[in-house]
Amino acid sequence: MEKFYLLTKFCSAVFKRSTVAILFIGFFSSSIYCQPPTPIGGIVNTYHQVLEIIPAKACVRVADPTGLNVNTRVMLVQMKGASIITTNSAAFGDTTSLNEAGNYEIGTICYIIGDSVFLFHTLLNTYSPSSGKVQLVQFAEYYSADVVDTVKAAPWDSLAGTGGVIAIFANQDITLNAPIYADSSGYKGGPFFLSDGTCNNFPGATGYVYDGIHLLFNSKWCIKGEGVAFNIPTKWRPKELRPMVVVVVIIIIIVVVVVPILIQAEMEVETPVQEDVESHYKA
């Protein structure tokens, strides 16, 4: 009977041909099962802004494919794009249609060419990268994971449309010795406006929404935070735009009020001088 010799770290033995394959599988399975959990913490995902989706080719074009790997799981998710009521009424902000906002699916990367990421499966949903902030999130994958430090999401980047999501996959288990925490990593809340203490309500806050010019003269207001719909510049004003609005208002005041006063004053000064000159020549 022909025999094979199988040597391991722990022992050596002689086995018949018919038992070799089974033992190889057994040792391989045992070695996988016994591997220790991977300690994880911090930001474990990579986030990629989606530029274009080509459904017929299961292709997702991203702004930067750095960090993406073939045969890894990814989540395709649209972060914005809902429609809301924008009239100055109690219904302001109510969602009329989610459109594609919130659509997502999980797939596996087949191969990557340049900025094009091809998936194994046909896309199940529709997405609007040009108007809905779509991102591709690469899973953190483990056989077994031990959360030894807080796992966090990358902060939401409203310009790129990435972040705010945690995606983890484990074949065996995930042990929580620290939290998985995404609080304050999603849509940004509205920044506060610090009143000067006078509690001024001029000219009166009776509406449900105001434009930026009105808010400059009213201390009873707050800037609206982000959501699945895009902020409307004519209805509320991002904090970073406030200095620009102030500058514009000052320029308008100077042009409309100050400049005419200066011109009038200059004319009043020039008139007596001109009369004196004419009187001198007549004399």
URSULVEN-V27637 format. One record per residue. N is the residue number from 1. PHI is phi in whole degrees, 0 to 359 (none if undefined). Layout:
N|PHI ; N|PHI
//
This chain:
1|none ; 2|288 ; 3|234 ; 4|241 ; 5|252 ; 6|248 ; 7|255 ; 8|234 ; 9|294 ; 10|260 ; 11|199 ; 12|231 ; 13|208 ; 14|248 ; 15|231 ; 16|286 ; 17|306 ; 18|294 ; 19|259 ; 20|297 ; 21|301 ; 22|297 ; 23|291 ; 24|301 ; 25|297 ; 26|297 ; 27|297 ; 28|295 ; 29|296 ; 30|296 ; 31|292 ; 32|289 ; 33|299 ; 34|271 ; 35|291 ; 36|289 ; 37|297 ; 38|275 ; 39|288 ; 40|228 ; 41|182 ; 42|78 ; 43|271 ; 44|254 ; 45|256 ; 46|244 ; 47|236 ; 48|222 ; 49|292 ; 50|269 ; 51|265 ; 52|202 ; 53|236 ; 54|245 ; 55|303 ; 56|299 ; 57|249 ; 58|50 ; 59|248 ; 60|237 ; 61|269 ; 62|241 ; 63|292 ; 64|210 ; 65|277 ; 66|304 ; 67|99 ; 68|281 ; 69|227 ; 70|296 ; 71|70 ; 72|255 ; 73|284 ; 74|222 ; 75|246 ; 76|259 ; 77|216 ; 78|262 ; 79|265 ; 80|219 ; 81|120 ; 82|287 ; 83|256 ; 84|228 ; 85|283 ; 86|244 ; 87|285 ; 88|281 ; 89|210 ; 90|296 ; 91|272 ; 92|304 ; 93|93 ; 94|295 ; 95|282 ; 96|264 ; 97|200 ; 98|285 ; 99|53 ; 100|262 ; 101|299 ; 102|94 ; 103|296 ; 104|204 ; 105|199 ; 106|245 ; 107|219 ; 108|234 ; 109|287 ; 110|273 ; 111|199 ; 112|232 ; 113|231 ; 114|61 ; 115|264 ; 116|260 ; 117|249 ; 118|257 ; 119|257 ; 120|289 ; 121|258 ; 122|284 ; 123|296 ; 124|266 ; 125|240 ; 126|255 ; 127|220 ; 128|232 ; 129|301 ; 130|287 ; 131|228 ; 132|231 ; 133|56 ; 134|258 ; 135|229 ; 136|248 ; 137|251 ; 138|276 ; 139|296 ; 140|266 ; 141|246 ; 142|215 ; 143|285 ; 144|216 ; 145|236 ; 146|240 ; 147|282 ; 148|260 ; 149|217 ; 150|306 ; 151|275 ; 152|236 ; 153|269 ; 154|297 ; 155|303 ; 156|300 ; 157|252 ; 158|292 ; 159|284 ; 160|279 ; 161|76 ; 162|230 ; 163|98 ; 164|78 ; 165|229 ; 166|240 ; 167|225 ; 168|230 ; 169|231 ; 170|226 ; 171|292 ; 172|256 ; 173|199 ; 174|233 ; 175|261 ; 176|262 ; 177|262 ; 178|204 ; 179|282 ; 180|258 ; 181|227 ; 182|242 ; 183|301 ; 184|66 ; 185|254 ; 186|266 ; 187|306 ; 188|281 ; 189|284 ; 190|287 ; 191|293 ; 192|278 ; 193|246 ; 194|274 ; 195|288 ; 196|275 ; 197|95 ; 198|271 ; 199|54 ; 200|290 ; 201|240 ; 202|273 ; 203|268 ; 204|112 ; 205|260 ; 206|248 ; 207|267 ; 208|263 ; 209|203 ; 210|226 ; 211|273 ; 212|296 ; 213|296 ; 214|298 ; 215|292 ; 216|296 ; 217|248 ; 218|224 ; 219|272 ; 220|256 ; 221|202 ; 222|212 ; 223|278 ; 224|285 ; 225|277 ; 226|279 ; 227|198 ; 228|287 ; 229|258 ; 230|281 ; 231|296 ; 232|256 ; 233|305 ; 234|282 ; 235|253 ; 236|213 ; 237|234 ; 238|300 ; 239|302 ; 240|291 ; 241|271 ; 242|300 ; 243|302 ; 244|295 ; 245|297 ; 246|300 ; 247|300 ; 248|298 ; 249|296 ; 250|297 ; 251|297 ; 252|298 ; 253|298 ; 254|297 ; 255|292 ; 256|277 ; 257|252 ; 258|290 ; 259|301 ; 260|300 ; 261|296 ; 262|296 ; 263|296 ; 264|297 ; 265|296 ; 266|295 ; 267|295 ; 268|293 ; 269|285 ; 270|287 ; 271|298 ; 272|299 ; 273|297 ; 274|296 ; 275|295 ; 276|296 ; 277|295 ; 278|294 ; 279|296 ; 280|296 ; 281|292 ; 282|294 ; 283|293
//
